Amino acid sequence: MRLKRNGFTLVELLVVIAIIAILSIIGIVAFSAFVKNARDARRQSDLKIIQSALEEYFADQKYYPTSMSFTATFALTNATGLSPAPPVTKTYLNNVPIGPTGSSEYQYKALKRSGVTWVDCAGASPCYGYCLYAKSENLTQSVIPCTSNNPDSVVFKLEVTSP
């Protein structure tokens, strides 16, 4: 006489659990990569917004600001980097983007010409060039240093420079 089989064997259950676990891991890894790429795209977009404001600043002032702060309350105005501030303030960027993770992920470096190379402006005015950097989560992007004497460029993967 044969016994009626009403359930799954332990081996069948273990195979199904293993398949579900493998598919879950693949899904989590793929989703994680998607999220990293989305954050990097936002960083690149933020750099373009800042670059646009800097170019508008340059069109009015004929030089770039010597420094920028990447905090939620910082605004890029025609008084940025100037002492004393001009009597009428024009705002180029109300709030400088601070990055998708909420931390300061961007770096601004004002540059000036020294012969045929660009060097750090180091608070001296006027500055006729700049580099904007963002930390990237995508490790496959190449690192292009803005200036040869820029040790920070190893950390920052996304770059926008003055035209």
N, C-alpha and C positions, 0 to 999 in steps of 0.2 A: 504494500500500500504506500502511496506517495503522500507526502505532506504538502499542503497548500502553502504557497509562498505569498505572504501578504505585505512584504516590505522590501527594503533595499539591504544589500549586504554592507558590511563595514567597508569593504574595499571600494564598492561603488560610491559610497558617501565620501570617502577620502579622495577619490578621483575628482568628483564634482567640486569639492571644497578646494582642491589644488588648482583646478581650472579657474574657478572664480577668483582665487587669490592672485594668480598670474595676470588675469585680465584687469583686475583692480590696480595692480602695480603698474602695468603698462598705461592705464588711464591716468593715474596720478602723475607719472613722469611726463606724459604728454601735456597734461594740463599745466604742470609746473613750468615747462618750457614755454608754453603759450603765454602764461602770466608774465614771465620774465621778458619776453619779446614785446609784450604790450607796454610794460613799464619803460623799456628802452625806447619804444616809439614815442611815448609821452615825453621822455627826457629830450629826445631829438626835437620834438615839437616845441617844447619850452625854450630850448636853445634858439630856435628860429624866431620865437616871439621876442626874446631878449635882444637878439641880433637886430631885428627890425627897429626896436626902440633905440638901440645904440646908433644905428645908421641915421635915424631921424635926429637924434642928439647931435651927431657929427655934422649933419647938413646945416643945423642952426649955429652950432658953436665953432665949427671948423677943427675940432679935436675931440677925442674921446675922454670920458671921465677917468680920473687916475685910480679910482677904486669903486667897488660895489659891494654891498652886503646882501647876502641871500637869506633874508629873514622875512617872515610873513608881513611885517609892517614897513619894509623898505620900499620907497618909491623912487624911480629914476626921474629926476627933474633937472632943469637947467642950473640948479644950485649944487648938484652932486659933484663933490670934489673941489668946490670953489670956496675960497675964503677971501674976502667977505662974499656972502650970497648976493645975487642980483636982486634989485628991488621988485621985479615982477617974476613970479615963478611959473614956469611952464612944465606940465607933467607929461612925460613921455611914456611912462609905465606906472600905473597906480600901485600895483603889487607885483613885485618880482616873484616869479614862480619858484617854489622851493623843492619841487620834486615829488614823484608819486608816493614815496614812502614817508613823506612828511619831514624828512631830515634835510639838512643842507647838502645837496648832492652836486652842486655846481661850483665852479671856480672861475673867476674873471681875472685876467692878467692884462694890464695896460702895457703897451709896448711903444718904444720910440726907435728911430733909426740910429745906428751907430756905424757909420760907413755904409757897407752893403748888407749888413745883417740887422735883424731886429733884436733889441735887448729889453729887459724889464724896465718899465718907466720908473718904478720904485718911488711913487709919490711926486715925481717931478712933472711939471706941466710944461708944455703941451705934449699929449700923447697922440700919436697918429696911427696906431694900430692896436689890436687886442686879440686875445684868444679866450674863448669860452670853453670850458671843459665840463663833462658830466661823467660820473661813475656809471659804467655799464655793467649789467649782469651777464651779458652775452660775451663769453670768453673768446669767441672766434673773431671778434672785431680787432683790427690792427690798431696799434698805438702809434700815432704820428705826433712827435713832439712839436710844439709851436715854435720854440726857440731852442737852440742847442744847449743853452745853459738852464734848462727848465727841468729840475729833478722831479717835479710833481707830475710830469706828463706820463710817467710810468703807471700811476694809479688811475688816471682818467683816460677813458677809452673813446668817448665821443667828443668831437672837437668841431668848433666853428671859429673861423678867423675873419678878420676884417678883409673886405674885398681889395 
